[in-house]
Amino acid sequence: MASGAAFVPVKMAPDVDAQPPRRQEPAVQLEIVLKNGRRLLVPSSVEPDALARLLPILEGK
């Protein structure tokens, strides 16, 4: 029996249970001006918890 890497043909079937793509809202950016004068542009879709962890780091606190 031979061993080693081999390529196997794969076919992807469409997911019949998949939801149709939602209409995307226009991309909106928020501008945040930090106390140290830096400007930060973030998408409005950013997770608030992630942003709350990031801002003190960027402000050097």
N, C-alpha and C positions, 0 to 999 in steps of 0.2 A: 504494500500500500504506500503510495507516494504522499508525502506531506509537504506543506509549504503554502504560500499565499496563492489564491486563485480569485479570478473574477467570476461573479455569478450575475447573470442578467436579472434585472429587477424591473417590474412594471408597477407604476403608481396608479391606483384607481382613484377617481374623484371621491371625496367624502360626501356621501349623499345626505348626511345629517348636518353638514356645515351650514351655518347661517349666512345669508347673503351679506356682503360687506356693507357696513353702515356708511351713510354719507358722511364724509369727513367735514368737520367744521374748518373754517379757514384758520391757518396757523397764526397764533397770536403770541407775541413775545412781551414779557414783562421786563421793565428796566428797574434794577435795584441799585441805588447809589449807596455805597457803604460809607461809614464814618471816616475811613481812611482815604476817601476820594475815589476809590475804584468803582467802576460801573460794571454791573453784571447783567447780561441779557439771558433770560431763561424762557423756555417755552411755557405757556400757561398750563400745559399738561404735566409739569414737573410735580412730583410727589411732595406735598408740604413737609412731611417728616424728613425727607432727604434734604430738602432745602434748609430746614431748621438746623440740621446737623452740619451743613456745609458753611453757612453764613459765619458762625463764630470762628471757623478756621480761616476763612478768607479775610476776616477783620483782624486776625492775629491775636485773638483772645485765648 
